[in-house]
Amino acid sequence: MSVQTLYTAATGMEAMETKLDVIANNLANINTTGFKKDRANFEDLLYRTQVYPGVQDATQTPTAVGTQTGLGVRVTSTQTDQRQGTLQATGRELDIAIQGKGYLKVLDPSTQLPMYTRAGNLDINANGQLVIGSAAVGRLIDPPITIPNDAEAISINANGEVMTRVPGQVELAIQGQIQMATFINPDGLLKNGENMYSQTDASGPEQLSNPGEQGLGVIRQGSLEASNVEPVQELIDLITTQRAFELNSQAVQAGDQIMQNISNLRRF
């Protein structure tokens, strides 16, 4: 039935369009700190069953196979690749990277609700508090950490202890402790943009601990975690997705041609 061909091929084109959107977003964020790439997952749709498998034939023998025609495909989800990104050395004392599992916890100033990020480009606001570096919104590290105005050096060790040295002192003084959160299902976090995630029912509640404890990763000062997007793989996916879209469009053209041939039939 040629009309069904049009609808079935259209579902394939729509699915490939969504996958292209996902690939384009991955490539656009190839230099985004802490970015985790996504992939589109698919599933086939309902089937029109003409003969059920196992139906008895004229000799009362069950058939080995049936006759079923699929009605297309759809996108079931976009899943996040949680693999570690490459650590890039910056030498900046307020840059930190998470090596391993976990997220930095911050507070959104407008809602005072917790948010989570893998981006460790920290800065100090006018009140001397550590925030995620952003020109638009100053999100405080939670629990808050204040850096003295006269601090000469800032050191953040692998366990997340923030230490400073002020004039006249030789020893470093601990100013606070960076904690990290983990989730039983990190793929269930809600992506808010601006490198931020929010907790959902799917992700489960946050589990807070110090870096290096309870399976959490450690802090690396003077580094940032790069995006885990692999350009070559994304370009290959881009080509195969484009070809799949073209094949579905050709199926639409074939169905249209068959319908045109049928409409041109004449009775003699």
C-alpha positions as CSV (number, residue, x, y, z in Angstrom):
1,M,0.0,0.0,0.0
2,S,1.8,3.1,-1.3
3,V,0.1,5.5,1.0
4,Q,1.5,3.6,4.0
5,T,5.0,3.8,2.4
6,L,4.8,7.6,2.5
7,Y,3.9,7.7,6.2
8,T,6.5,5.0,7.2
9,A,9.3,6.8,5.3
10,A,8.2,10.1,6.9
11,T,8.8,8.7,10.4
12,G,12.3,7.7,9.3
13,M,13.0,11.3,8.0
14,E,11.7,12.8,11.2
15,A,13.9,10.5,13.3
16,M,17.0,11.3,11.3
17,E,16.2,15.0,11.6
18,T,16.2,14.6,15.4
19,K,19.5,12.7,15.2
20,L,21.0,15.5,13.1
21,D,19.9,18.0,15.7
22,V,21.7,15.9,18.4
23,I,24.9,15.6,16.3
24,A,24.8,19.4,15.6
25,N,24.6,20.2,19.3
26,N,27.5,17.8,20.0
27,L,29.7,19.5,17.4
28,A,28.6,23.0,18.6
29,N,29.8,22.2,22.1
30,I,33.1,20.6,21.1
31,N,35.0,23.3,23.1
32,T,32.5,23.6,26.0
33,T,34.1,22.9,29.4
34,G,32.7,19.7,31.0
35,F,30.2,19.0,28.2
36,K,29.0,15.4,27.8
37,K,27.8,14.4,24.3
38,D,24.4,12.9,23.6
39,R,23.1,10.2,21.3
40,A,19.7,9.5,19.9
41,N,18.0,6.2,20.6
42,F,15.4,4.7,18.4
43,E,12.7,2.0,18.4
44,D,10.4,0.5,15.8
45,L,6.7,1.4,15.8
46,L,3.6,-0.9,15.7
47,Y,3.3,-3.7,13.1
48,R,0.4,-4.4,10.9
49,T,0.0,-8.2,11.3
50,Q,-1.6,-10.1,8.4
51,V,-0.7,-13.6,9.6
52,Y,0.4,-14.4,13.2
53,P,3.4,-16.7,13.7
54,G,2.3,-20.1,14.7
55,V,-1.1,-20.0,13.0
56,Q,-2.1,-23.5,11.8
57,D,-2.2,-24.0,8.0
58,A,-4.5,-26.2,6.0
59,T,-2.7,-29.3,7.2
60,Q,-3.1,-28.2,10.9
61,T,0.7,-27.5,11.0
62,P,1.8,-24.3,12.9
63,T,3.5,-21.9,10.6
64,A,7.1,-21.1,11.4
65,V,6.8,-17.4,10.6
66,G,4.1,-14.8,10.2
67,T,3.5,-11.8,7.9
68,Q,4.0,-8.5,9.6
69,T,4.7,-5.0,8.1
70,G,6.4,-2.4,10.3
71,L,5.0,1.2,10.4
72,G,8.2,3.1,11.0
73,V,10.5,4.4,13.7
74,R,10.6,7.0,16.4
75,V,13.1,8.5,18.8
76,T,12.8,7.0,22.3
77,S,15.3,9.1,24.1
78,T,18.5,11.1,24.0
79,Q,21.1,9.5,26.2
80,T,24.2,11.2,27.7
81,D,27.7,9.7,27.3
82,Q,29.1,10.1,30.8
83,R,32.7,9.2,29.9
84,Q,35.5,11.3,31.2
85,G,36.7,14.2,29.1
86,T,40.4,15.0,28.6
87,L,42.0,17.2,31.3
88,Q,43.5,20.3,29.9
89,A,46.2,22.1,31.9
90,T,45.5,25.8,32.3
91,G,47.8,26.7,35.2
92,R,45.1,29.0,36.6
93,E,44.8,28.4,40.4
94,L,41.0,28.8,40.3
95,D,40.5,26.3,37.5
96,I,39.6,22.8,38.7
97,A,38.7,19.6,36.9
98,I,36.9,16.5,38.3
99,Q,38.8,13.3,37.5
100,G,36.2,10.6,38.0
101,K,32.6,10.6,39.0
102,G,30.7,13.5,40.5
103,Y,29.4,17.0,40.1
104,L,30.1,20.4,41.7
105,K,27.1,21.6,43.6
106,V,26.1,25.3,43.3
107,L,23.1,27.4,44.3
108,D,21.0,29.3,41.7
109,P,20.7,32.9,43.0
110,S,17.2,33.4,41.7
111,T,15.6,30.2,43.1
112,Q,18.1,29.2,45.8
113,L,17.8,25.7,44.4
114,P,20.8,23.5,44.0
115,M,22.3,22.9,40.5
116,Y,25.1,20.7,39.4
117,T,28.0,21.1,36.9
118,R,31.2,19.5,35.7
119,A,32.6,22.9,34.6
120,G,35.3,24.0,37.1
121,N,36.1,27.5,35.9
122,L,35.8,29.1,39.3
123,D,36.1,32.8,40.2
124,I,35.7,35.1,43.1
125,N,32.8,37.5,43.4
126,A,32.7,41.0,45.0
127,N,32.0,39.4,48.4
128,G,35.1,37.1,48.2
129,Q,33.0,34.0,47.6
130,L,33.8,31.2,45.2
131,V,31.4,31.1,42.2
132,I,31.2,29.4,38.8
133,G,32.7,31.9,36.4
134,S,29.8,33.4,34.4
135,A,29.2,36.8,33.0
136,A,25.4,36.5,33.4
137,V,24.8,34.6,36.7
138,G,27.0,34.2,39.8
139,R,26.2,30.8,41.2
140,L,27.8,30.2,44.6
141,I,29.7,27.0,45.4
142,D,27.7,25.1,48.0
143,P,28.7,24.9,50.8
144,P,29.9,28.5,50.4
145,I,33.6,29.3,50.6
146,T,35.0,32.8,51.2
147,I,38.5,33.8,50.1
148,P,40.3,36.5,52.1
149,N,40.9,39.8,50.3
150,D,44.6,39.7,51.0
151,A,45.1,36.1,49.9
152,E,48.5,35.7,48.1
153,A,48.0,32.2,46.9
154,I,45.1,29.7,46.7
155,S,45.6,26.0,46.8
156,I,42.9,23.3,46.2
157,N,44.0,19.8,46.9
158,A,42.7,16.5,45.5
159,N,40.2,16.1,48.4
160,G,38.6,19.5,47.7
161,E,40.1,21.5,50.6
162,V,40.5,25.2,49.7
163,M,43.5,26.8,51.4
164,T,45.0,30.2,51.2
165,R,48.1,32.0,52.3
166,V,48.0,35.7,53.4
167,P,50.9,38.1,53.9
168,G,53.0,37.3,57.0
169,Q,52.0,33.7,57.1
170,V,54.0,30.7,55.9
171,E,51.4,28.0,56.4
172,L,48.3,27.6,54.3
173,A,45.0,28.1,56.1
174,I,41.9,26.1,55.2
175,Q,39.1,28.3,54.1
176,G,36.5,25.6,53.2
177,Q,35.8,22.2,51.7
178,I,34.4,21.6,48.2
179,Q,31.9,18.8,48.2
180,M,30.6,16.9,45.2
181,A,27.4,15.2,44.4
182,T,26.7,11.9,42.7
183,F,23.4,10.3,41.5
184,I,22.3,6.7,41.0
185,N,21.2,7.7,37.5
186,P,23.1,10.7,36.2
187,D,21.4,10.2,32.8
188,G,18.2,11.3,34.5
189,L,19.5,14.8,35.3
190,L,17.7,17.7,33.7
191,K,19.9,19.8,31.4
192,N,19.3,23.5,31.9
193,G,22.0,24.9,29.7
194,E,24.9,27.1,30.9
195,N,26.7,23.8,31.9
196,M,24.1,23.2,34.6
197,Y,22.0,20.2,35.6
198,S,19.1,19.8,38.0
199,Q,17.9,16.8,40.0
200,T,14.8,15.0,38.9
201,D,12.8,11.9,40.1
202,A,14.6,9.9,37.4
203,S,18.1,10.8,38.6
204,G,17.4,10.1,42.3
205,P,18.4,12.2,45.2
206,E,21.9,13.7,45.5
207,Q,24.5,11.9,47.5
208,L,27.0,14.4,48.8
209,S,30.6,13.5,49.9
210,N,34.1,14.9,49.7
211,P,36.1,14.3,46.6
212,G,37.9,11.0,46.6
213,E,35.4,9.4,49.0
214,Q,32.6,6.9,48.3
215,G,33.6,6.4,44.7
216,L,33.7,10.1,43.8
217,G,36.5,11.5,41.6
218,V,39.2,13.8,42.8
219,I,40.0,17.5,42.1
220,R,42.8,18.6,39.9
221,Q,43.7,22.2,40.4
222,G,45.0,24.2,37.4
223,S,43.1,22.1,34.9
224,L,39.7,22.0,33.2
225,E,37.8,19.0,31.8
226,A,37.3,19.3,28.1
227,S,34.2,18.1,26.2
228,N,34.1,14.4,25.5
229,V,32.9,14.9,22.0
230,E,34.9,12.9,19.4
231,P,34.9,15.0,16.2
232,V,35.7,12.0,13.9
233,Q,32.9,9.9,15.3
234,E,30.5,12.7,15.1
235,L,31.4,13.4,11.4
236,I,30.9,9.7,10.6
237,D,27.5,9.8,12.3
238,L,26.7,12.9,10.4
239,I,27.4,11.2,7.1
240,T,25.5,8.0,7.9
241,T,22.5,10.0,9.2
242,Q,22.4,12.2,6.1
243,R,22.5,9.1,3.9
244,A,19.7,7.5,6.0
245,F,17.6,10.6,5.5
246,E,18.2,10.5,1.8
247,L,17.2,6.8,1.6
248,N,13.9,7.6,3.4
249,S,13.3,10.5,1.0
250,Q,13.8,8.1,-1.9
251,A,11.3,5.7,-0.4
252,V,8.8,8.6,-0.3
253,Q,9.5,9.3,-4.0
254,A,9.1,5.6,-4.9
255,G,5.7,5.5,-3.1
256,D,4.6,8.7,-4.9
257,Q,5.7,7.2,-8.2
258,I,3.7,4.1,-7.7
259,M,0.6,6.1,-6.7
260,Q,1.1,8.2,-9.8
261,N,1.2,5.1,-12.0
262,I,-1.9,3.7,-10.4
263,S,-3.8,7.0,-10.9
264,N,-2.8,6.9,-14.6
265,L,-4.4,3.5,-15.2
266,R,-7.2,3.5,-17.8
267,R,-10.0,1.1,-18.4
268,F,-10.3,0.0,-22.0
